[in-house]
């Protein structure tokens, strides 16, 4: 079974997309996050021959994943004190549930369409791992065909060194790797401005909810 695991958080003001504030308010940033997450999930549904699950961080005890999940998409909790341990747990959980190839993606990379996810699964038929690099030195996608928690240890998360360190760990583990084309994610105001030009202009683009959310911010100065 091919499985896509989407890492997501509750869209709570002040807890998501904080680097967009200012100029966005915490509520506006949360609305952008929510739209990006829903559009990401919509893309995963288009991937042929793959199941989808959500690894969820509620942020608060009372926040659930009802806004994102549906009856056909299982949800499990992210577990661990840092991102590395949470990623390792997600892969372990997925393989224990019977998955043969697993991709983990976040909700920050709207440039990750269904055909890219299909390319990643195809790569895992030949290689042990697949990575989708981002321009900020991180990655928007990682795929494995077996659990390997070592590739998530001692990584300087949230820095420009994430991708390079992950490459080192994959080599140390003797894993063959397919690197996908580099992409942009949406973390900062500069990122969002660049994405808006594509999103708002392209009425036929797949980012329906994000386009609507950004059109609701037209009073802002985007220059």
GROMACS elastic network, one bead per residue, 0.5 to 0.9 nm:
[ bonds ]
;  ai    aj funct       b0    kb
    1    49     6  0.79755   500
    1    50     6  0.69756   500
    1    51     6  0.74950   500
    1    98     6  0.69945   500
    1   100     6  0.51427   500
    1   101     6  0.65963   500
    1   102     6  0.85070   500
    2    49     6  0.67813   500
    2    51     6  0.62136   500
    2    52     6  0.86203   500
    2    99     6  0.59743   500
    2   100     6  0.59880   500
    2   102     6  0.60007   500
    2   103     6  0.81039   500
    2   121     6  0.73738   500
    3    49     6  0.88385   500
    3    50     6  0.54016   500
    3    52     6  0.56062   500
    3    53     6  0.72966   500
    3    94     6  0.75695   500
    3    99     6  0.61446   500
    3   100     6  0.77851   500
    3   101     6  0.63248   500
    3   103     6  0.63460   500
    3   104     6  0.85458   500
    4    44     6  0.72508   500
    4    50     6  0.68389   500
    4    51     6  0.62177   500
    4    53     6  0.62766   500
    4    54     6  0.83530   500
    4   101     6  0.86508   500
    4   102     6  0.58857   500
    4   104     6  0.59073   500
    4   105     6  0.74541   500
    4   117     6  0.85275   500
    4   143     6  0.89165   500
    5    51     6  0.86684   500
    5    52     6  0.59290   500
    5    54     6  0.54730   500
    5    55     6  0.64283   500
    5    90     6  0.77110   500
    5    91     6  0.85098   500
    5    94     6  0.81117   500
    5   102     6  0.72600   500
    5   103     6  0.60556   500
    5   105     6  0.63761   500
    5   106     6  0.84738   500
    6    37     6  0.88209   500
    6    40     6  0.83366   500
    6    41     6  0.74984   500
    6    44     6  0.87174   500
    6    52     6  0.75363   500
    6    53     6  0.63357   500
    6    55     6  0.59385   500
    6    56     6  0.82010   500
    6   103     6  0.84245   500
    6   104     6  0.59073   500
    6   105     6  0.51408   500
    6   106     6  0.56093   500
    6   107     6  0.72501   500
    7    53     6  0.89088   500
    7    54     6  0.60761   500
    7    56     6  0.61463   500
    7    57     6  0.79458   500
    7    78     6  0.80870   500
    7    87     6  0.88277   500
    7    90     6  0.89798   500
    7   104     6  0.70808   500
    7   105     6  0.61496   500
    7   107     6  0.69138   500
    8    11     6  0.87730   500
    8    37     6  0.71687   500
    8    54     6  0.68761   500
    8    55     6  0.62605   500
    8    56     6  0.51311   500
    8    57     6  0.62826   500
    8    58     6  0.84915   500
    8    65     6  0.88209   500
    8    68     6  0.88684   500
    8   106     6  0.65775   500
    8   107     6  0.65814   500
    9    12     6  0.82533   500
    9    15     6  0.86940   500
    9    16     6  0.76048   500
    9    37     6  0.89262   500
    9    55     6  0.85025   500
    9    56     6  0.56775   500
    9    58     6  0.56900   500
    9    59     6  0.66169   500
    9    65     6  0.82338   500
   10    15     6  0.82517   500
   10    16     6  0.79522   500
   10    30     6  0.89303   500
   10    34     6  0.82649   500
   10    56     6  0.77163   500
   10    57     6  0.65151   500
   10    58     6  0.50009   500
   10    59     6  0.59629   500
   10    60     6  0.80826   500
   10    63     6  0.63195   500
   10    64     6  0.70615   500
   10    65     6  0.68819   500
   10    67     6  0.86970   500
   11    14     6  0.89470   500
   11    15     6  0.73942   500
   11    16     6  0.62450   500
   11    29     6  0.88046   500
   11    30     6  0.51853   500
   11    31     6  0.71866   500
   11    32     6  0.88936   500
   11    33     6  0.64107   500
   11    34     6  0.56884   500
   11    58     6  0.86996   500
   11    59     6  0.85898   500
   11    63     6  0.89064   500
   12    15     6  0.55299   500
   12    16     6  0.63827   500
   12    26     6  0.84043   500
   12    27     6  0.78483   500
   12    30     6  0.59390   500
   12    31     6  0.88100   500
   12    59     6  0.75889   500
   12    60     6  0.87494   500
   12    63     6  0.84943   500
   13    16     6  0.64975   500
   13    17     6  0.85994   500
   13    18     6  0.84482   500
   13    25     6  0.84061   500
   13    28     6  0.79494   500
   13    29     6  0.71036   500
   13    30     6  0.52038   500
   13    31     6  0.83982   500
   14    17     6  0.78111   500
   14    18     6  0.62307   500
   14    21     6  0.89764   500
   14    25     6  0.87959   500
   14    26     6  0.52039   500
   14    27     6  0.76045   500
   14    29     6  0.82495   500
   14    30     6  0.76192   500
   15    18     6  0.66205   500
   15    26     6  0.82349   500
   15    30     6  0.79432   500
   15    59     6  0.73467   500
   16    19     6  0.85027   500
   16    26     6  0.81398   500
   16    29     6  0.70321   500
   16    30     6  0.59208   500
   16    33     6  0.68041   500
   17    20     6  0.57254   500
   17    21     6  0.76626   500
   17    26     6  0.80700   500
   17    29     6  0.55999   500
   17    30     6  0.66166   500
   17    32     6  0.80430   500
   17    33     6  0.65066   500
   17   186     6  0.88614   500
   17   187     6  0.66656   500
   17   188     6  0.79544   500
   18    21     6  0.54384   500
   18    22     6  0.83419   500
   18    24     6  0.88925   500
   18    25     6  0.89604   500
   18    26     6  0.69810   500
   18    29     6  0.69512   500
   18    30     6  0.85187   500
   18   187     6  0.86037   500
   18   188     6  0.85793   500
   19    22     6  0.75589   500
   19    29     6  0.86874   500
   19   187     6  0.65298   500
   19   188     6  0.53309   500
   19   189     6  0.69968   500
   20    23     6  0.65327   500
   20    24     6  0.57707   500
   20    25     6  0.80417   500
   20    26     6  0.82621   500
   20    28     6  0.89428   500
   20    29     6  0.62520   500
   20   187     6  0.72656   500
   20   188     6  0.54790   500
   20   189     6  0.50632   500
   20   190     6  0.87885   500
   20   192     6  0.81351   500
   21    25     6  0.57298   500
   21    26     6  0.64226   500
   21    28     6  0.87721   500
   21    29     6  0.70627   500
   21   188     6  0.88557   500
   21   189     6  0.80256   500
   22    25     6  0.63083   500
   22    26     6  0.83408   500
   22   189     6  0.83319   500
   23   189     6  0.78763   500
   23   220     6  0.80030   500
   23   221     6  0.89192   500
   24    27     6  0.78524   500
   24    28     6  0.57137   500
   24    29     6  0.59337   500
   24   189     6  0.86490   500
   24   217     6  0.87597   500
   24   220     6  0.84688   500
   25    28     6  0.51338   500
   25    29     6  0.61882   500
   25    30     6  0.85850   500
   26    29     6  0.51288   500
   26    30     6  0.61731   500
   26    31     6  0.86801   500
   27    30     6  0.51242   500
   27    31     6  0.62937   500
   27    32     6  0.87942   500
   28    31     6  0.50367   500
   28    32     6  0.63300   500
   28    33     6  0.86882   500
   28   213     6  0.85796   500
   28   217     6  0.81592   500
   29    32     6  0.51028   500
   29    33     6  0.62403   500
   29    34     6  0.86523   500
   30    33     6  0.50038   500
   30    34     6  0.61288   500
   30    35     6  0.86475   500
   31    34     6  0.50800   500
   31    35     6  0.62589   500
   31    36     6  0.86729   500
   31   210     6  0.88410   500
   31   213     6  0.68216   500
   32    35     6  0.51746   500
   32    36     6  0.61831   500
   32    37     6  0.86116   500
   32   209     6  0.87821   500
   32   210     6  0.65035   500
   32   213     6  0.60438   500
   32   214     6  0.73421   500
   33    36     6  0.51423   500
   33    37     6  0.61339   500
   33    38     6  0.86562   500
   33   107     6  0.77609   500
   33   108     6  0.80094   500
   33   210     6  0.84915   500
   34    37     6  0.51907   500
   34    38     6  0.62602   500
   34    39     6  0.86730   500
   34    67     6  0.87295   500
   34    68     6  0.84998   500
   34   107     6  0.89806   500
   34   209     6  0.86163   500
   34   210     6  0.83351   500
   35    38     6  0.52028   500
   35    39     6  0.61512   500
   35    40     6  0.85047   500
   35   207     6  0.83892   500
   35   208     6  0.83170   500
   35   209     6  0.50157   500
   35   211     6  0.83418   500
   35   212     6  0.83053   500
   35   213     6  0.66883   500
   36    39     6  0.51886   500
   36    40     6  0.60457   500
   36    41     6  0.86326   500
   36   107     6  0.60553   500
   36   108     6  0.68787   500
   36   109     6  0.81347   500
   36   110     6  0.68035   500
   36   207     6  0.76987   500
   36   209     6  0.72184   500
   36   210     6  0.56152   500
   37    40     6  0.50513   500
   37    41     6  0.62244   500
   37    42     6  0.86329   500
   37    68     6  0.77335   500
   37   106     6  0.82000   500
   37   108     6  0.77077   500
   37   110     6  0.88370   500
   37   210     6  0.88597   500
   38    41     6  0.51446   500
   38    42     6  0.62118   500
   38    43     6  0.88051   500
   38    67     6  0.87914   500
   38    68     6  0.65306   500
   38   107     6  0.83892   500
   38   207     6  0.89859   500
   38   209     6  0.71313   500
   38   210     6  0.84011   500
   39    43     6  0.64028   500
   39    44     6  0.88838   500
   39   107     6  0.84682   500
   39   110     6  0.75483   500
   39   206     6  0.73602   500
   39   207     6  0.56234   500
   39   208     6  0.68494   500
   39   209     6  0.62677   500
   39   210     6  0.69766   500
   40    43     6  0.52429   500
   40    44     6  0.65545   500
   40   106     6  0.82433   500
   40   107     6  0.59727   500
   40   108     6  0.84494   500
   40   109     6  0.79267   500
   40   110     6  0.65001   500
   40   112     6  0.79258   500
   40   113     6  0.82264   500
   40   207     6  0.82320   500
   41    44     6  0.51339   500
   41    45     6  0.65667   500
   41    52     6  0.84652   500
   41    68     6  0.80614   500
   41   107     6  0.82729   500
   42    45     6  0.53250   500
   42    46     6  0.70335   500
   42   206     6  0.85436   500
   42   207     6  0.89729   500
   43    46     6  0.53830   500
   43    47     6  0.71720   500
   43   112     6  0.81354   500
   43   113     6  0.60369   500
   43   114     6  0.53647   500
   43   206     6  0.77577   500
   44    47     6  0.54866   500
   44    48     6  0.89765   500
   44    50     6  0.82163   500
   44    51     6  0.84426   500
   44    52     6  0.69395   500
   44   113     6  0.80045   500
   44   114     6  0.60846   500
   44   117     6  0.77768   500
   45    48     6  0.80458   500
   45    50     6  0.81078   500
   45    51     6  0.80057   500
   45    52     6  0.73791   500
   45   114     6  0.80635   500
   46    50     6  0.87950   500
   46   113     6  0.88878   500
   46   114     6  0.58833   500
   46   115     6  0.85783   500
   47    50     6  0.59851   500
   47    51     6  0.84362   500
   47   113     6  0.89660   500
   47   114     6  0.52800   500
   47   115     6  0.71200   500
   47   117     6  0.68744   500
   47   118     6  0.62125   500
   48    51     6  0.87932   500
   48   114     6  0.85333   500
   48   118     6  0.72565   500
   49   118     6  0.88452   500
   50   118     6  0.87171   500
   50   121     6  0.89408   500
   51    73     6  0.79971   500
   52    72     6  0.84595   500
   52    73     6  0.59300   500
   52    74     6  0.75146   500
   53    69     6  0.87000   500
   53    72     6  0.88976   500
   53    73     6  0.53666   500
   53    74     6  0.50672   500
   53    75     6  0.58383   500
   53    76     6  0.77397   500
   53    94     6  0.87823   500
   54    65     6  0.87371   500
   54    68     6  0.86827   500
   54    69     6  0.75132   500
   54    73     6  0.71643   500
   54    74     6  0.63812   500
   54    76     6  0.63264   500
   54    77     6  0.82393   500
   55    74     6  0.88260   500
   55    75     6  0.60048   500
   55    76     6  0.51430   500
   55    77     6  0.54656   500
   55    78     6  0.53911   500
   55    79     6  0.89945   500
   55    86     6  0.89703   500
   55    90     6  0.69368   500
   56    59     6  0.89639   500
   56    64     6  0.84730   500
   56    65     6  0.71012   500
   56    75     6  0.67094   500
   56    76     6  0.61204   500
   56    78     6  0.54596   500
   57    60     6  0.83736   500
   57    63     6  0.89086   500
   57    64     6  0.87449   500
   57    65     6  0.87338   500
   57    76     6  0.89903   500
   57    77     6  0.62871   500
   57    78     6  0.56783   500
   57    79     6  0.84640   500
   58    61     6  0.65938   500
   58    62     6  0.75607   500
   58    63     6  0.51877   500
   58    64     6  0.59230   500
   58    65     6  0.72986   500
   58    77     6  0.81497   500
   58    78     6  0.88619   500
   59    62     6  0.84788   500
   59    63     6  0.68689   500
   60    63     6  0.55666   500
   60    64     6  0.86716   500
   61    64     6  0.81196   500
   63    66     6  0.87329   500
   64    67     6  0.77592   500
   65    68     6  0.54874   500
   65    69     6  0.57696   500
   65    70     6  0.89882   500
   65    75     6  0.76509   500
   66    69     6  0.53076   500
   66    70     6  0.72636   500
   67    70     6  0.84638   500
   69    72     6  0.81037   500
   69    73     6  0.60035   500
   69    74     6  0.73188   500
   69    75     6  0.70978   500
   70    73     6  0.53965   500
   70    74     6  0.76606   500
   71    74     6  0.72960   500
   76    90     6  0.85971   500
   76    93     6  0.87827   500
   77    90     6  0.86406   500
   78    86     6  0.56264   500
   78    87     6  0.80503   500
   78    89     6  0.74056   500
   78    90     6  0.69233   500
   79    82     6  0.85505   500
   79    85     6  0.72102   500
   79    86     6  0.51230   500
   79    87     6  0.84994   500
   79    89     6  0.64347   500
   79    90     6  0.79421   500
   80    83     6  0.73704   500
   80    84     6  0.80129   500
   80    85     6  0.50481   500
   80    87     6  0.85949   500
   80    88     6  0.88331   500
   80    89     6  0.74975   500
   81    84     6  0.84064   500
   81    85     6  0.66498   500
   81    86     6  0.73663   500
   82    85     6  0.55818   500
   82    86     6  0.62841   500
   82    87     6  0.87612   500
   82   157     6  0.86505   500
   83    87     6  0.60750   500
   83    88     6  0.85555   500
   83   152     6  0.82614   500
   83   157     6  0.72399   500
   84    87     6  0.51919   500
   84    88     6  0.62096   500
   84    89     6  0.85939   500
   84   149     6  0.82522   500
   84   151     6  0.84289   500
   84   153     6  0.61172   500
   84   154     6  0.80684   500
   84   155     6  0.72343   500
   84   157     6  0.78331   500
   85    88     6  0.50209   500
   85    89     6  0.60718   500
   85    90     6  0.85703   500
   85   149     6  0.77149   500
   85   152     6  0.68613   500
   85   153     6  0.75404   500
   86    89     6  0.50651   500
   86    90     6  0.61407   500
   86    91     6  0.87434   500
   87    90     6  0.50658   500
   87    91     6  0.63455   500
   87    92     6  0.86036   500
   87   104     6  0.79252   500
   87   149     6  0.81682   500
   87   152     6  0.71604   500
   88    91     6  0.53639   500
   88    92     6  0.62018   500
   88    93     6  0.85979   500
   88   147     6  0.75501   500
   88   148     6  0.72271   500
   88   150     6  0.82707   500
   88   151     6  0.83200   500
   88   152     6  0.65433   500
   88   153     6  0.88902   500
   89    92     6  0.50351   500
   89    93     6  0.59806   500
   89    94     6  0.85203   500
   89   149     6  0.79813   500
   90    93     6  0.50951   500
   90    94     6  0.61375   500
   90    95     6  0.86814   500
   90   104     6  0.81450   500
   91    94     6  0.50787   500
   91    95     6  0.61770   500
   91    96     6  0.84954   500
   91   102     6  0.70295   500
   91   103     6  0.84696   500
   91   104     6  0.79470   500
   91   143     6  0.89872   500
   91   144     6  0.80122   500
   91   146     6  0.79826   500
   91   147     6  0.59599   500
   91   148     6  0.81411   500
   91   149     6  0.83511   500
   92    95     6  0.53258   500
   92    96     6  0.60872   500
   92    97     6  0.86198   500
   92   146     6  0.83456   500
   92   147     6  0.56346   500
   92   148     6  0.82052   500
   92   149     6  0.82559   500
   93    96     6  0.51925   500
   93    97     6  0.62986   500
   93    98     6  0.89892   500
   94    97     6  0.51606   500
   94    98     6  0.67256   500
   94    99     6  0.57358   500
   94   100     6  0.86191   500
   94   101     6  0.89473   500
   94   102     6  0.71337   500
   94   147     6  0.89279   500
   95    98     6  0.51648   500
   95   100     6  0.65996   500
   95   101     6  0.80366   500
   95   102     6  0.77256   500
   95   145     6  0.84612   500
   95   146     6  0.70003   500
   95   147     6  0.69551   500
   96    99     6  0.72502   500
   99   102     6  0.66227   500
   99   145     6  0.84883   500
  100   144     6  0.87877   500
  100   145     6  0.59051   500
  100   146     6  0.73390   500
  101   121     6  0.70774   500
  101   124     6  0.68143   500
  101   125     6  0.84083   500
  101   143     6  0.72866   500
  101   144     6  0.60824   500
  101   146     6  0.72730   500
  102   121     6  0.80037   500
  102   124     6  0.87777   500
  102   142     6  0.83688   500
  102   143     6  0.54408   500
  102   144     6  0.55838   500
  102   145     6  0.62231   500
  102   146     6  0.81201   500
  103   117     6  0.80581   500
  103   120     6  0.78153   500
  103   121     6  0.76852   500
  103   130     6  0.84285   500
  103   141     6  0.67718   500
  103   142     6  0.57164   500
  103   144     6  0.66981   500
  103   145     6  0.88582   500
  104   140     6  0.83830   500
  104   141     6  0.57612   500
  104   142     6  0.54916   500
  104   143     6  0.62036   500
  104   144     6  0.88390   500
  105   108     6  0.86775   500
  105   109     6  0.84899   500
  105   139     6  0.88652   500
  105   140     6  0.58445   500
  105   142     6  0.68218   500
  105   143     6  0.87514   500
  106   109     6  0.70457   500
  106   140     6  0.63426   500
  106   141     6  0.73414   500
  107   110     6  0.72909   500
  107   140     6  0.85067   500
  107   185     6  0.88257   500
  107   186     6  0.88511   500
  108   111     6  0.89490   500
  108   140     6  0.75224   500
  108   184     6  0.88170   500
  108   185     6  0.52890   500
  108   186     6  0.51912   500
  108   187     6  0.67796   500
  109   112     6  0.58765   500
  109   134     6  0.87050   500
  109   140     6  0.63563   500
  109   183     6  0.77332   500
  109   184     6  0.64770   500
  109   186     6  0.61303   500
  109   187     6  0.89591   500
  110   113     6  0.73382   500
  110   184     6  0.82356   500
  110   185     6  0.69153   500
  110   186     6  0.77355   500
  110   195     6  0.84903   500
  110   206     6  0.89029   500
  110   207     6  0.73412   500
  111   183     6  0.67070   500
  111   184     6  0.68338   500
  111   185     6  0.73895   500
  111   195     6  0.89210   500
  112   115     6  0.81824   500
  112   116     6  0.61594   500
  112   117     6  0.72968   500
  112   140     6  0.82017   500
  112   141     6  0.87663   500
  112   183     6  0.78526   500
  113   116     6  0.54819   500
  113   117     6  0.67531   500
  113   118     6  0.89983   500
  113   206     6  0.82824   500
  114   117     6  0.51262   500
  114   118     6  0.63012   500
  114   119     6  0.86667   500
  115   119     6  0.61433   500
  115   120     6  0.86366   500
  116   120     6  0.62754   500
  116   121     6  0.88099   500
  116   180     6  0.82718   500
  117   120     6  0.50009   500
  117   121     6  0.64161   500
  117   122     6  0.86886   500
  117   141     6  0.87245   500
  118   121     6  0.51654   500
  118   122     6  0.62359   500
  118   123     6  0.86561   500
  119   122     6  0.50536   500
  119   123     6  0.62358   500
  119   124     6  0.88383   500
  119   180     6  0.84018   500
  120   123     6  0.50494   500
  120   124     6  0.65047   500
  120   130     6  0.63320   500
  120   131     6  0.81019   500
  120   132     6  0.85395   500
  120   141     6  0.87534   500
  120   142     6  0.87431   500
  120   143     6  0.72821   500
  120   178     6  0.81434   500
  120   179     6  0.89404   500
  120   180     6  0.75838   500
  121   124     6  0.51148   500
  121   125     6  0.68384   500
  121   130     6  0.83752   500
  121   143     6  0.78615   500
  122   125     6  0.53651   500
  122   126     6  0.74319   500
  122   127     6  0.89945   500
  123   126     6  0.55450   500
  123   127     6  0.58949   500
  123   128     6  0.84076   500
  123   129     6  0.78808   500
  123   130     6  0.67175   500
  123   177     6  0.84513   500
  123   178     6  0.62975   500
  124   128     6  0.59731   500
  124   129     6  0.62648   500
  124   130     6  0.67439   500
  124   143     6  0.74401   500
  124   144     6  0.70048   500
  124   145     6  0.65545   500
  124   177     6  0.86520   500
  124   178     6  0.80405   500
  125   128     6  0.80617   500
  125   145     6  0.85066   500
  126   129     6  0.89968   500
  126   176     6  0.85303   500
  126   177     6  0.89797   500
  126   178     6  0.87566   500
  127   130     6  0.73155   500
  127   144     6  0.85833   500
  127   145     6  0.83473   500
  127   175     6  0.76788   500
  127   176     6  0.51671   500
  127   177     6  0.55901   500
  127   178     6  0.65045   500
  128   143     6  0.82451   500
  128   144     6  0.58838   500
  128   145     6  0.58210   500
  128   146     6  0.77059   500
  128   175     6  0.54864   500
  128   176     6  0.51041   500
  128   177     6  0.60819   500
  128   178     6  0.82643   500
  129   142     6  0.72969   500
  129   143     6  0.53837   500
  129   145     6  0.68178   500
  129   146     6  0.88442   500
  129   170     6  0.80566   500
  129   175     6  0.66667   500
  129   176     6  0.62205   500
  129   178     6  0.64011   500
  129   179     6  0.86721   500
  130   141     6  0.77782   500
  130   142     6  0.56775   500
  130   144     6  0.66693   500
  130   176     6  0.85236   500
  130   177     6  0.54679   500
  130   179     6  0.58110   500
  130   180     6  0.72976   500
  131   139     6  0.67895   500
  131   140     6  0.78063   500
  131   141     6  0.56180   500
  131   143     6  0.64874   500
  131   163     6  0.87155   500
  131   167     6  0.89320   500
  131   177     6  0.75096   500
  131   178     6  0.65028   500
  131   179     6  0.50783   500
  131   180     6  0.61124   500
  132   138     6  0.86449   500
  132   139     6  0.53580   500
  132   140     6  0.55200   500
  132   142     6  0.64465   500
  132   143     6  0.89020   500
  132   178     6  0.88090   500
  132   179     6  0.61405   500
  132   181     6  0.65632   500
  132   182     6  0.63854   500
  132   183     6  0.74531   500
  133   136     6  0.84704   500
  133   137     6  0.70203   500
  133   138     6  0.59568   500
  133   140     6  0.61874   500
  133   141     6  0.73857   500
  133   142     6  0.89889   500
  133   163     6  0.68072   500
  133   179     6  0.74772   500
  133   180     6  0.69351   500
  133   181     6  0.69938   500
  133   183     6  0.63649   500
  133   184     6  0.85372   500
  134   137     6  0.57977   500
  134   138     6  0.53740   500
  134   139     6  0.50509   500
  134   140     6  0.63141   500
  134   163     6  0.83768   500
  134   181     6  0.86458   500
  134   182     6  0.52530   500
  134   184     6  0.53413   500
  134   185     6  0.66002   500
  135   138     6  0.72597   500
  135   139     6  0.84466   500
  135   160     6  0.89129   500
  135   182     6  0.65223   500
  135   183     6  0.61667   500
  135   184     6  0.56278   500
  135   185     6  0.77249   500
  136   139     6  0.83454   500
  136   159     6  0.81049   500
  136   160     6  0.57953   500
  136   161     6  0.89790   500
  136   184     6  0.77407   500
  136   185     6  0.81317   500
  137   159     6  0.71046   500
  137   161     6  0.59126   500
  137   162     6  0.61001   500
  137   163     6  0.55349   500
  137   164     6  0.75526   500
  138   157     6  0.83365   500
  138   158     6  0.76427   500
  138   159     6  0.73158   500
  138   160     6  0.61417   500
  138   161     6  0.70980   500
  138   162     6  0.50187   500
  138   164     6  0.82398   500
  139   142     6  0.72685   500
  139   162     6  0.75768   500
  139   163     6  0.61755   500
  139   182     6  0.85976   500
  139   183     6  0.85876   500
  139   185     6  0.89156   500
  140   183     6  0.79629   500
  140   184     6  0.85796   500
  140   185     6  0.73868   500
  144   147     6  0.70563   500
  144   148     6  0.81236   500
  148   151     6  0.62493   500
  148   152     6  0.81664   500
  148   173     6  0.84687   500
  149   152     6  0.56678   500
  149   153     6  0.69959   500
  150   153     6  0.53816   500
  150   154     6  0.86734   500
  150   169     6  0.72100   500
  150   170     6  0.84832   500
  150   173     6  0.76760   500
  151   154     6  0.85340   500
  151   155     6  0.83310   500
  151   165     6  0.89548   500
  151   166     6  0.63254   500
  151   167     6  0.86007   500
  151   168     6  0.86354   500
  151   169     6  0.51540   500
  151   170     6  0.59820   500
  151   172     6  0.87241   500
  151   173     6  0.76211   500
  152   155     6  0.62356   500
  152   166     6  0.73267   500
  152   169     6  0.79544   500
  153   169     6  0.84053   500
  154   157     6  0.86810   500
  154   165     6  0.85043   500
  155   161     6  0.80718   500
  155   162     6  0.61365   500
  155   163     6  0.89176   500
  155   165     6  0.62561   500
  155   166     6  0.70259   500
  155   169     6  0.89667   500
  156   159     6  0.60554   500
  156   160     6  0.84107   500
  156   161     6  0.65377   500
  156   162     6  0.58409   500
  156   165     6  0.78584   500
  157   160     6  0.83952   500
  157   161     6  0.78844   500
  157   162     6  0.58924   500
  158   161     6  0.83146   500
  158   162     6  0.71759   500
  159   162     6  0.59650   500
  160   163     6  0.73196   500
  160   164     6  0.83115   500
  161   164     6  0.54695   500
  161   165     6  0.60609   500
  161   166     6  0.85308   500
  162   165     6  0.53413   500
  162   166     6  0.61174   500
  162   167     6  0.87124   500
  163   166     6  0.51058   500
  163   167     6  0.62623   500
  163   168     6  0.87671   500
  164   167     6  0.51617   500
  164   168     6  0.64426   500
  164   169     6  0.88572   500
  165   168     6  0.50631   500
  165   169     6  0.63308   500
  165   170     6  0.87259   500
  166   169     6  0.50475   500
  166   170     6  0.61640   500
  166   171     6  0.86095   500
  167   170     6  0.51696   500
  167   171     6  0.62741   500
  167   172     6  0.86353   500
  167   177     6  0.86768   500
  168   171     6  0.52012   500
  168   172     6  0.61637   500
  168   173     6  0.87083   500
  169   173     6  0.62156   500
  169   174     6  0.86577   500
  169   175     6  0.89452   500
  170   173     6  0.51474   500
  170   174     6  0.63434   500
  170   175     6  0.54698   500
  170   176     6  0.76850   500
  170   177     6  0.77328   500
  171   175     6  0.59324   500
  171   176     6  0.76282   500
  171   177     6  0.85859   500
  172   175     6  0.77618   500
  179   182     6  0.85151   500
  180   183     6  0.88359   500
  184   191     6  0.77100   500
  184   195     6  0.86707   500
  185   188     6  0.88567   500
  185   191     6  0.68869   500
  185   192     6  0.86487   500
  185   195     6  0.86853   500
  186   189     6  0.80369   500
  186   190     6  0.83800   500
  186   192     6  0.56335   500
  186   194     6  0.88850   500
  186   195     6  0.75111   500
  187   190     6  0.82652   500
  187   191     6  0.61464   500
  187   192     6  0.72745   500
  188   191     6  0.50795   500
  188   192     6  0.63410   500
  188   193     6  0.87044   500
  189   192     6  0.50649   500
  189   193     6  0.61478   500
  189   194     6  0.86566   500
  190   193     6  0.51819   500
  190   194     6  0.63293   500
  190   195     6  0.87018   500
  191   194     6  0.52694   500
  191   195     6  0.62279   500
  191   196     6  0.86026   500
  192   195     6  0.50533   500
  192   196     6  0.59516   500
  192   197     6  0.88394   500
  193   196     6  0.51399   500
  193   197     6  0.67930   500
  193   222     6  0.65186   500
  193   223     6  0.83239   500
  194   197     6  0.56673   500
  194   198     6  0.73162   500
  195   198     6  0.53801   500
  195   199     6  0.60374   500
  195   200     6  0.85344   500
  196   200     6  0.56495   500
  196   201     6  0.78744   500
  196   210     6  0.89457   500
  196   211     6  0.77082   500
  196   214     6  0.70801   500
  197   200     6  0.59173   500
  197   201     6  0.60715   500
  197   202     6  0.84061   500
  198   201     6  0.55152   500
  198   202     6  0.59704   500
  198   205     6  0.83437   500
  199   202     6  0.54769   500
  199   203     6  0.76175   500
  199   205     6  0.68535   500
  199   206     6  0.86227   500
  199   207     6  0.66165   500
  199   208     6  0.84457   500
  199   210     6  0.74950   500
  199   211     6  0.55585   500
  199   214     6  0.83528   500
  200   203     6  0.68647   500
  200   205     6  0.88354   500
  200   210     6  0.87214   500
  200   211     6  0.54325   500
  200   212     6  0.81693   500
  200   214     6  0.73299   500
  200   215     6  0.71472   500
  201   204     6  0.88870   500
  201   205     6  0.86779   500
  201   211     6  0.88460   500
  202   205     6  0.51566   500
  202   206     6  0.87095   500
  202   207     6  0.88602   500
  202   211     6  0.87311   500
  203   206     6  0.83859   500
  203   207     6  0.87790   500
  203   208     6  0.81314   500
  203   211     6  0.83543   500
  204   207     6  0.85984   500
  204   208     6  0.85923   500
  205   208     6  0.71805   500
  205   211     6  0.88981   500
  206   209     6  0.87667   500
  207   210     6  0.53802   500
  207   211     6  0.59259   500
  207   212     6  0.86146   500
  208   211     6  0.52957   500
  208   212     6  0.63952   500
  208   213     6  0.87952   500
  209   212     6  0.51003   500
  209   213     6  0.61825   500
  209   214     6  0.86774   500
  210   214     6  0.61428   500
  210   215     6  0.85282   500
  211   214     6  0.52084   500
  211   215     6  0.61580   500
  211   216     6  0.87087   500
  212   215     6  0.51234   500
  212   216     6  0.64448   500
  213   216     6  0.52198   500
  213   217     6  0.70036   500
  214   217     6  0.51623   500
  214   218     6  0.69807   500
  215   218     6  0.54408   500
  215   219     6  0.89744   500
  216   219     6  0.79592   500
  217   220     6  0.58441   500
  218   221     6  0.77493   500
  218   222     6  0.82766   500
  219   222     6  0.88318   500
